[in-house]
Amino acid sequence: MGNTKSTTSQVTPSTSIPSLQTLNDKDKQSNEILLTHISRDLPHHIFERKLTPTSGRFSSTYRIRHQDSGAVMLMKCLLTDMDAKKLEQQGAQLNMLLESLKECCQLACYQAWSIGSSSFAVQNQSNRMYRPIYLVRPHTYSTLSNRIVTRPFLCNAEKMFITHQIFTAVSFLHEKGICHGHLTCENIGLTSWNWVVILDLLPNGARPTFLETSDSSDWINYFQERGRGHVEDAAYSSQVPFGATVKNKADAGSAGEKRCYIAPERFIRKEGSNTDVVGGGLTSSMDIFSLGCILMELFLNGEPAMDLGDLMEYKNGGDDISKHSSLPQKLNKIESSNIRACCRNMLHLNAEKRLSAAEYLSRLKSPPIQSGGQQPNDVIECGESMK
């Protein structure tokens, strides 16, 4: 995840390590247990600071420094209930990712991993036993999410430069037959010279591919952005359907009103047949939808493309994007007609109508689409040229 806001000062394993989240009393107890495990499993590292936001309640991210070499790294701690055999398979897949993507410097794979020494129970998860997994990669200067709102603000040329790099990196990833599965602005790293690095590449199975619309627990545990606000009680939230309307601000966090850039076809109904997902997995078109949301946020200067409620409204509203309450207005704010057309096509509900990353990159190299004298409501129709 990101390399952004700091919530603690530098500490060592011999002193008190910062808490993972500001949670309720039961979760605080689980966090203290987890931090004890981290201190014991990584005795030769200094925990400099916790990085926020993170993805899901089952992960946390730290900037760490090796005691002897002084090397600065990013450590991601994941909680998993996989058995030992499955964990070894995941480790082998991580090594394969590192080997197959080493040719592209814009893809930052985890370069080392280790399994925690013991398991422990997590509150609000039926006391299931979870084991911490530690993933380490090089630390990056910033993330796209943080850079968008940092002065000096990005000019249009810099945004186009970043867009070109993202498409190039994602195109290379898909050519290798690999899908990311969780592209967000927090998972787009940037150097001080605005060179793009795709972060948080995990093997298949590390995160769920499909999520039930009637149960938001998987989204909360693995995908929900945490740090700008978080869910107070996952046991309650697992009973809250996606996109549920809340009556007050206290319930807003539980309803998950956060950025949600997951492709709509990944949300399935529990009552429905599983025949449509048997043998299925992540596809490149799922990444393209997420990428469309990222580009919208980039060219809207940090305004979220959609949250969970918006996504459910969009998914249930049919193919006509103009019927969505806020999406057409946001698209019309994008000044570049080519970027606007790309985003509109990338967000198509029909995954088969989305193009590949290489095709979008080719289209963006063409001359800008002239809108003529069209009315504002017709501007998004330029997306028809992308079909």
C-alpha positions as CSV (number, residue, x, y, z in Angstrom):
1,M,0.0,0.0,0.0
2,G,0.9,3.6,0.2
3,N,3.9,5.4,1.6
4,T,1.9,8.4,3.0
5,K,0.9,9.8,6.3
6,S,2.8,9.1,9.4
7,T,0.9,8.3,12.6
8,T,3.8,7.6,15.0
9,S,7.3,8.5,15.8
10,Q,10.3,6.2,15.4
11,V,10.3,3.2,17.7
12,T,12.3,0.0,18.1
13,P,11.1,-3.5,19.0
14,S,12.4,-2.9,22.5
15,T,9.9,-0.1,23.1
16,S,6.2,0.2,22.5
17,I,5.2,-0.4,18.9
18,P,2.4,1.8,17.5
19,S,-1.1,0.4,17.4
20,L,-2.3,-0.7,14.0
21,Q,-5.7,1.1,14.1
22,T,-7.8,3.1,16.5
23,L,-10.4,0.4,17.0
24,N,-12.8,-0.7,19.7
25,D,-11.5,-2.4,22.9
26,K,-11.8,-6.0,21.5
27,D,-9.8,-5.0,18.3
28,K,-7.2,-3.2,20.4
29,Q,-6.5,-6.4,22.2
30,S,-6.0,-8.3,19.0
31,N,-3.7,-5.5,17.7
32,E,-1.5,-5.7,20.8
33,I,-1.2,-9.5,20.2
34,L,-0.3,-8.9,16.6
35,L,2.3,-6.2,17.4
36,T,3.9,-8.6,19.9
37,H,4.2,-11.2,17.1
38,I,5.8,-8.6,14.7
39,S,8.4,-7.5,17.3
40,R,9.3,-11.2,18.0
41,D,9.4,-12.3,14.3
42,L,11.4,-9.3,13.0
43,P,14.0,-8.6,15.8
44,H,16.6,-7.0,13.6
45,H,14.4,-4.2,12.2
46,I,13.5,-0.8,13.4
47,F,9.8,0.2,12.9
48,E,10.1,3.8,11.8
49,R,6.4,4.6,11.1
50,K,3.1,3.2,10.2
51,L,1.8,4.1,6.7
52,T,-1.8,5.0,6.0
53,P,-4.3,4.4,4.6
54,T,-4.2,0.6,4.3
55,S,-6.5,-1.9,2.6
56,G,-8.8,-3.9,4.8
57,R,-8.6,-4.8,8.5
58,F,-6.4,-7.8,7.7
59,S,-3.4,-5.8,6.6
60,S,-1.2,-3.1,7.9
61,T,1.9,-1.4,6.3
62,Y,5.1,-0.1,7.9
63,R,8.2,1.7,6.9
64,I,11.1,-0.3,8.4
65,R,14.9,0.0,8.6
66,H,17.3,-2.8,9.0
67,Q,19.4,-2.4,12.1
68,D,22.7,-3.3,10.6
69,S,22.6,-2.2,6.9
70,G,20.3,0.8,7.4
71,A,18.3,-0.2,4.3
72,V,14.8,1.4,4.2
73,M,12.0,-1.0,3.2
74,L,8.3,-1.3,3.3
75,M,6.8,-4.2,5.2
76,K,3.2,-5.3,4.7
77,C,1.7,-7.5,7.3
78,L,-1.2,-9.7,6.2
79,L,-3.4,-12.0,8.4
80,T,-4.4,-15.3,6.9
81,D,-6.0,-18.5,8.0
82,M,-4.4,-20.6,5.2
83,D,-2.8,-23.9,6.1
84,A,0.9,-24.5,5.8
85,K,0.7,-26.1,2.3
86,K,-1.4,-23.3,0.9
87,L,1.1,-20.7,2.3
88,E,4.0,-22.5,0.6
89,Q,2.1,-22.4,-2.7
90,Q,1.5,-18.7,-2.2
91,G,5.2,-18.2,-1.5
92,A,6.1,-20.0,-4.7
93,Q,3.7,-17.8,-6.6
94,L,5.3,-14.7,-5.1
95,N,8.7,-16.0,-6.3
96,M,7.3,-16.6,-9.8
97,L,5.9,-13.1,-9.9
98,L,9.2,-11.6,-9.0
99,E,11.0,-13.7,-11.7
100,S,8.5,-13.0,-14.5
101,L,8.2,-9.3,-13.9
102,K,11.8,-8.4,-13.2
103,E,12.1,-7.0,-16.7
104,C,9.8,-4.1,-16.0
105,C,11.1,-1.6,-13.5
106,Q,7.6,-0.1,-13.1
107,L,6.3,-3.2,-11.3
108,A,7.4,-3.5,-7.7
109,C,7.0,-7.1,-6.6
110,Y,7.5,-8.2,-3.0
111,Q,11.2,-9.3,-2.8
112,A,11.0,-11.2,0.4
113,W,8.4,-12.9,2.5
114,S,8.2,-14.9,5.8
115,I,5.6,-16.6,7.8
116,G,4.9,-15.6,11.4
117,S,6.0,-18.0,14.1
118,S,2.6,-18.7,15.6
119,S,-1.1,-18.1,15.1
120,F,-3.6,-16.2,17.2
121,A,-7.4,-15.5,17.3
122,V,-8.9,-12.3,15.8
123,Q,-11.9,-10.7,17.5
124,N,-15.1,-10.5,15.5
125,Q,-14.0,-13.4,13.3
126,S,-15.6,-16.3,15.2
127,N,-12.2,-16.7,17.0
128,R,-10.6,-18.3,13.9
129,M,-6.9,-18.6,14.1
130,Y,-4.9,-16.3,11.9
131,R,-1.1,-16.2,11.2
132,P,0.8,-13.1,10.2
133,I,2.6,-13.0,6.9
134,Y,5.3,-10.5,6.3
135,L,6.0,-9.1,2.8
136,V,8.9,-6.8,2.1
137,R,9.6,-4.6,-0.9
138,P,11.6,-1.4,-1.6
139,H,10.2,1.8,-0.2
140,T,8.9,4.4,-2.7
141,Y,8.8,8.1,-2.4
142,S,5.1,8.7,-2.6
143,T,1.8,7.3,-3.9
144,L,-0.5,8.8,-6.6
145,S,-3.2,9.4,-4.0
146,N,-0.8,11.5,-1.9
147,R,0.9,13.3,-4.8
148,I,-2.4,14.5,-6.3
149,V,-3.1,16.7,-3.2
150,T,0.5,17.7,-2.6
151,R,1.9,21.1,-3.7
152,P,3.0,21.9,-6.3
153,F,0.0,20.3,-7.9
154,L,0.3,18.2,-11.0
155,C,-0.1,20.1,-14.3
156,N,-1.8,18.5,-17.2
157,A,1.4,17.4,-18.9
158,E,2.5,15.6,-15.7
159,K,-0.9,13.9,-15.5
160,M,-0.6,12.7,-19.1
161,F,3.0,11.5,-18.4
162,I,1.7,9.5,-15.4
163,T,-1.2,8.1,-17.4
164,H,1.1,6.9,-20.1
165,Q,3.3,5.1,-17.6
166,I,0.3,3.4,-15.9
167,F,-1.0,2.1,-19.2
168,T,2.4,0.9,-20.2
169,A,3.0,-0.9,-16.9
170,V,-0.5,-2.5,-16.8
171,S,-0.2,-3.5,-20.4
172,F,3.1,-5.3,-19.7
173,L,1.5,-7.0,-16.6
174,H,-1.5,-8.3,-18.7
175,E,0.8,-9.5,-21.5
176,K,2.4,-11.8,-18.9
177,G,-1.0,-13.2,-18.1
178,I,-1.1,-11.5,-14.7
179,C,-3.9,-9.4,-13.2
180,H,-3.5,-7.1,-10.3
181,G,-6.9,-7.3,-8.7
182,H,-6.8,-4.2,-6.6
183,L,-5.6,-1.2,-8.5
184,T,-6.2,2.0,-6.6
185,C,-4.4,5.4,-6.3
186,E,-2.8,4.1,-3.2
187,N,-1.2,1.2,-5.1
188,I,0.3,3.5,-7.7
189,G,3.7,4.5,-6.4
190,L,5.6,7.5,-7.6
191,T,9.3,8.6,-7.4
192,S,10.3,12.2,-6.8
193,W,10.5,12.6,-10.6
194,N,7.0,11.2,-11.1
195,W,8.1,7.8,-12.4
196,V,5.3,5.3,-11.9
197,V,5.6,2.0,-9.9
198,I,2.7,-0.4,-9.6
199,L,2.6,-1.7,-6.0
200,D,0.9,-4.4,-4.0
201,L,1.2,-7.3,-6.5
202,L,0.0,-10.4,-4.8
203,P,-0.6,-14.0,-6.1
204,N,-4.1,-15.3,-6.9
205,G,-5.9,-16.3,-3.8
206,A,-4.3,-13.8,-1.5
207,R,-7.5,-11.7,-1.9
208,P,-11.0,-12.9,-2.8
209,T,-11.9,-12.4,-6.5
210,F,-15.7,-12.3,-6.0
211,L,-17.6,-10.7,-3.2
212,E,-21.2,-11.3,-2.1
213,T,-23.5,-8.3,-2.4
214,S,-25.4,-9.3,0.8
215,D,-22.3,-9.5,3.0
216,S,-19.7,-6.7,3.1
217,S,-17.2,-8.5,5.4
218,D,-14.8,-9.6,2.6
219,W,-14.7,-6.1,1.3
220,I,-14.0,-4.7,4.7
221,N,-11.4,-7.3,5.5
222,Y,-9.4,-7.1,2.3
223,F,-10.3,-4.0,0.3
224,Q,-11.7,-1.1,2.3
225,E,-9.5,1.9,2.6
226,R,-8.5,2.4,6.2
227,G,-6.8,5.4,7.7
228,R,-9.1,8.2,6.6
229,G,-11.8,6.5,8.7
230,H,-12.7,2.9,9.3
231,V,-15.4,0.4,10.2
232,E,-15.9,0.2,13.9
233,D,-17.3,-3.3,14.1
234,A,-16.9,-5.9,11.3
235,A,-19.4,-8.2,13.0
236,Y,-22.0,-5.6,12.5
237,S,-20.8,-4.6,9.0
238,S,-21.0,-8.2,7.8
239,Q,-24.8,-7.8,8.2
240,V,-24.9,-4.5,6.2
241,P,-25.6,-5.0,2.5
242,F,-23.5,-3.2,0.0
243,G,-24.6,0.4,-0.7
244,A,-27.0,0.4,2.3
245,T,-28.4,3.8,3.2
246,V,-27.3,5.0,6.6
247,K,-29.2,7.5,8.8
248,N,-26.4,9.2,10.6
249,K,-22.7,10.0,10.4
250,A,-21.9,7.4,13.0
251,D,-23.2,4.7,10.7
252,A,-21.5,6.1,7.6
253,G,-18.3,4.3,8.4
254,S,-20.0,1.0,8.9
255,A,-21.8,1.3,5.6
256,G,-18.4,1.6,3.9
257,E,-18.8,5.0,2.2
258,K,-15.2,4.9,0.9
259,R,-13.5,4.7,-2.5
260,C,-14.4,1.4,-4.2
261,Y,-12.7,0.8,-7.6
262,I,-13.5,-2.9,-7.8
263,A,-15.1,-4.0,-11.1
264,P,-18.9,-4.5,-10.7
265,E,-18.9,-8.0,-12.1
266,R,-16.9,-9.1,-9.1
267,F,-20.0,-8.6,-6.9
268,I,-22.3,-11.6,-7.0
269,R,-25.5,-12.5,-5.3
270,K,-25.3,-15.3,-2.7
271,E,-28.7,-16.7,-3.7
272,G,-27.6,-17.0,-7.4
273,S,-25.9,-20.0,-9.0
274,N,-22.2,-20.2,-9.0
275,T,-22.1,-21.5,-12.5
276,D,-21.1,-18.0,-13.8
277,V,-17.9,-17.9,-11.7
278,V,-16.9,-21.6,-11.6
279,G,-13.4,-21.7,-13.0
280,G,-13.3,-18.0,-13.2
281,G,-10.8,-15.6,-11.8
282,L,-9.3,-12.2,-12.2
283,T,-9.4,-10.9,-15.7
284,S,-7.7,-8.0,-17.4
285,S,-11.0,-6.2,-17.9
286,M,-11.5,-6.1,-14.1
287,D,-8.2,-4.2,-13.9
288,I,-9.3,-1.9,-16.7
289,F,-12.4,-0.8,-14.7
290,S,-10.2,0.0,-11.7
291,L,-7.8,1.9,-13.9
292,G,-10.7,4.0,-15.3
293,C,-11.5,5.0,-11.7
294,I,-7.9,5.9,-11.1
295,L,-7.7,8.1,-14.1
296,M,-10.9,9.9,-13.1
297,E,-9.5,10.6,-9.7
298,L,-6.2,11.8,-11.2
299,F,-7.8,14.3,-13.6
300,L,-10.4,15.4,-11.1
301,N,-7.5,16.4,-8.7
302,G,-8.3,13.9,-6.0
303,E,-12.1,13.8,-6.1
304,P,-13.1,10.1,-5.7
305,A,-14.5,8.4,-8.8
306,M,-17.0,6.4,-6.8
307,D,-17.6,4.9,-3.4
308,L,-19.2,1.6,-2.5
309,G,-22.7,3.0,-2.7
310,D,-22.1,4.7,-6.1
311,L,-20.7,1.4,-7.4
312,M,-23.8,-0.6,-6.3
313,E,-26.1,2.1,-7.8
314,Y,-24.2,2.0,-11.0
315,K,-24.2,-1.8,-11.1
316,N,-28.0,-2.0,-10.6
317,G,-28.8,0.9,-12.9
318,G,-28.0,-0.8,-16.2
319,D,-25.7,0.1,-19.1
320,D,-27.0,3.7,-19.4
321,I,-24.3,5.7,-17.6
322,S,-26.4,8.9,-17.9
323,K,-28.9,7.5,-15.4
324,H,-26.2,7.5,-12.7
325,S,-26.7,10.3,-10.2
326,S,-23.1,11.6,-10.1
327,L,-20.9,9.8,-12.6
328,P,-21.9,11.8,-15.7
329,Q,-21.2,15.1,-13.9
330,K,-17.8,13.9,-12.8
331,L,-16.9,12.7,-16.3
332,N,-17.9,16.1,-17.7
333,K,-15.5,17.8,-15.4
334,I,-12.5,16.1,-17.2
335,E,-11.1,18.7,-19.6
336,S,-9.4,16.3,-22.0
337,S,-11.9,14.8,-24.4
338,N,-9.7,11.7,-25.1
339,I,-9.3,11.0,-21.4
340,R,-13.0,11.5,-20.8
341,A,-13.7,9.1,-23.6
342,C,-11.3,6.5,-22.3
343,C,-12.8,6.7,-18.8
344,R,-16.3,6.3,-20.1
345,N,-15.4,3.2,-22.0
346,M,-13.3,1.7,-19.2
347,L,-16.2,2.0,-16.8
348,H,-18.6,0.1,-19.1
349,L,-20.7,-2.4,-17.2
350,N,-20.2,-5.0,-20.0
351,A,-16.6,-6.2,-19.4
352,E,-16.4,-7.4,-23.0
353,K,-16.7,-3.8,-24.3
354,R,-13.7,-2.6,-22.4
355,L,-10.5,-2.5,-24.4
356,S,-7.0,-3.6,-23.4
357,A,-4.5,-1.3,-21.8
358,A,-2.4,-1.3,-25.0
359,E,-5.4,-0.3,-27.1
360,Y,-6.3,2.6,-24.8
361,L,-2.6,3.7,-24.9
362,S,-2.8,3.7,-28.7
363,R,-6.1,5.7,-28.7
364,L,-4.6,8.3,-26.4
365,K,-1.8,9.0,-28.9
366,S,-4.4,10.0,-31.5
367,P,-5.5,13.7,-31.9
368,P,-8.0,15.0,-29.3
369,I,-11.7,14.4,-30.0
370,Q,-13.4,17.7,-30.8
371,S,-16.7,18.2,-29.0
372,G,-17.9,20.8,-31.4
373,G,-20.9,22.7,-30.0
374,Q,-22.3,19.9,-27.9
375,Q,-24.2,20.6,-24.7
376,P,-22.5,19.5,-21.4
377,N,-24.8,16.5,-21.1
378,D,-23.7,15.3,-24.5
379,V,-20.0,15.6,-23.8
380,I,-19.7,12.1,-22.4
381,E,-21.1,10.7,-25.6
382,C,-17.7,11.2,-27.1
383,G,-17.0,7.8,-25.4
384,E,-18.9,6.2,-28.3
385,S,-15.8,6.7,-30.4
386,M,-14.0,4.4,-28.1
387,K,-16.2,1.4,-28.9
